């Protein structure tokens, strides 16, 4: 199985990284990742969903992670929970829901591409886009 969801607790110099597979089982647990080691760690992962608390450095990290094909979601601090403290079944449920949300995001992207293609090929749509 491969990692499909990663949570990162951002800090100034040491980060916590937690990745789960599609059944919610932890496959990547790194409670202390140095700043210089974070990007190489994330870059070697297959594209996955990465969740981080929205803070001053989060947008910078999100841009870097997206360059490696990852989908990054930033969350308001009030919605961030520490998953290592949740019971196993709760962790599994959260992992399933995040995986489902990721699949929905992929479907929405597919629909957007299909609509854009149809619009480029339809004369009426072309006229509307020229206005």
URSUL-V836699 format. One record per residue. SS is DSSP state (@ for helix, = for strand, . for the rest). PHI is phi as a letter, one per 20 degrees, with the letter a starting at -180 (999 if undefined). Layout:
BEGIN
ss phi
SS PHI
SS PHI
END
This chain:
BEGIN
ss phi
. 999
. d
= f
= d
= c
= c
= d
= c
= e
. f
. b
. f
. c
= c
= d
= d
= c
= c
= d
= c
= e
. f
. d
. n
. e
= f
= d
= c
= c
= c
= f
= c
= d
= f
@ g
@ f
@ e
@ f
@ f
@ g
@ f
@ f
@ f
. e
. e
. f
. g
. b
= e
= d
= d
= b
= f
. f
. b
. g
. e
@ f
@ f
@ f
@ f
@ g
@ f
@ f
@ f
@ f
. f
. d
. n
. e
= e
= d
= d
= d
= d
. f
@ g
@ f
@ e
. e
. c
. e
@ f
@ f
@ e
. e
. f
@ g
@ f
@ f
@ f
@ f
@ f
@ f
@ f
@ f
@ f
@ f
@ f
@ f
@ f
@ f
@ f
@ f
@ f
@ f
@ f
@ f
@ f
@ f
@ f
@ g
@ f
@ f
@ f
@ f
@ f
@ f
@ f
@ f
@ e
. d
@ f
@ f
@ f
@ g
@ f
@ f
@ f
@ f
. f
END
